[in-house]
Amino acid sequence: MLIEEIGPSLRRASLFDGPADELSIASLEQVVASGIKAVRYVTEGGGRLDDISPHTLLSLESVVDAIRRVSWYVKDNDYVVSIRPDDNGLDACWRDTFKDERARVKTVCASVAAIMIDGNPVGTGWLAAKDTLVTNAHVAFNLCYRKPGLSPGDPRDRWRMASGRAFIAAFRFEHGNIGKADKHIHVPIYDVLHVETSQYPDLAVFRIAPPADLAMPVPLGLELASATPAAWSPDKTIYTVGHPIADLQDDTTNVELAFGPLDGTKRFSPGKVISKIDTDVLAHDCSTTNGSSGSPIVTMGSTVPVALHYFGRPGMRNEAVLLSAWAAHPAIKAIQSGQWQN
């Protein structure tokens, strides 16, 4: 594809799925122009990616990733395939890639929840074991605090749930039922079991309290088997399920190019492994943004998460905690052994 063809292709293949007037053409053209300028700068010998400003790098990321990646809404625990006109076959490619994977993806989707505070989504969590919800430590900081006066040897490192607010795991917060709270399967987040204060790894674990008559999703577990280096080779297909939300600090034009309007509801985002970083981080390019923190990363042929998404670096990569690298961590061992199950 010629550089000049990227602009029209972006408009055809962008992940924006609302009416055209919801994202100004002028804004879109500005992003495209900035991205094309960045492409020219590097490919024609003008400099290195390291020399490009963060804003321009974001535009370049949008030009590239909006063409290659999708982020589909989830309905009834199943991703909704959206084939856009003149998408050069990209949507159909992802649809066909996951055709034989769909039943497993539905299992994963069912076990992922929006973490809500007073009805507002703030992050993502997933059911790792019975009544046991996994997310990021930096998400947990919104739900709990370190209580003063407790012993330094406190088994929960003095972390306790905050009071006066409603903390909920919503397992069916989906685009099609956003205004129907009775359909969201609200489960109270009852207690904090572990928060990694250092955020290394960026891990937190909560106990939820589902009603006795509620049929809960199947816990996904944790993939702790050490994989060979080849397992994390670049371009290995993976996906994540999460609840991306808008953030006033984000470049909203770039975010809408990747997701369309963000409402915090559940999304299925396929992508590829970029690399394994050191021994404990998996770099990937699934579409994520604020609110995706705490999402599981899953490989083809399985429903068991291999990693926990926690961070995105605009224009470079997303990062996830590689769970097998932390198999000896006390919280991971407690989940795996069933120690925290009621």
Stockholm file with secondary structure:
# STOCKHOLM 1.0

chainA/1-342         MLIEEIGPSLRRASLFDGPADELSIASLEQVVASGIKAVRYVTEGGGRLDDISPHTLLSLESVVDAIRRVSWYVKDNDYVVSIRPDDNGLDACWRDTFKDERARVKTVCASVAAIMIDGNPVGTGWLAAKDTLVTNAHVAFNLCYRKPGLSPGDPRDRWRMASGRAFIAAFRFEHGNIGKADKHIHVPIYDVLHVETSQYPDLAVFRIAPPADLAMPVPLGLELASATPAAWSPDKTIYTVGHPIADLQDDTTNVELAFGPLDGTKRFSPGKVISKIDTDVLAHDCSTTNGSSGSPIVTMGSTVPVALHYFGRPGMRNEAVLLSAWAAHPAIKAIQSGQWQN
#=GR chainA/1-342 SS CCHHHHHHHHHHHCSCCSCGGGSCHHHHHHHHHHHHHHHHHHHTTSCCGGGSCHHHHHHHHHHHHHHHCCCEEEETTEECCCCCTTCTTHHHHHHHHTGGGHHHHHHHHHTEEEEEETTEEEEEEEEEETTEEEECHHHHTTTEEECTTSCTTCTTTTEEECSSSCEEEETTCCGGGTTCGGGSCEEEEEEEEEECTTCSSCCEEEEECCCTTCCCCCCCCCCCSCCCGGGGCTTCEEEEEECCCCCTTSCHHHHHHHHSSCCSCCEEEEEEEEEEETTTEEEECCCCCTTCTTCEEEETTCCSCCEEEEEEETTTEEEEEEGGGGTTSHHHHHHHHTTTCC
#=GC SS_cons         CCHHHHHHHHHHHCSCCSCGGGSCHHHHHHHHHHHHHHHHHHHTTSCCGGGSCHHHHHHHHHHHHHHHCCCEEEETTEECCCCCTTCTTHHHHHHHHTGGGHHHHHHHHHTEEEEEETTEEEEEEEEEETTEEEECHHHHTTTEEECTTSCTTCTTTTEEECSSSCEEEETTCCGGGTTCGGGSCEEEEEEEEEECTTCSSCCEEEEECCCTTCCCCCCCCCCCSCCCGGGGCTTCEEEEEECCCCCTTSCHHHHHHHHSSCCSCCEEEEEEEEEEETTTEEEECCCCCTTCTTCEEEETTCCSCCEEEEEEETTTEEEEEEGGGGTTSHHHHHHHHTTTCC
//
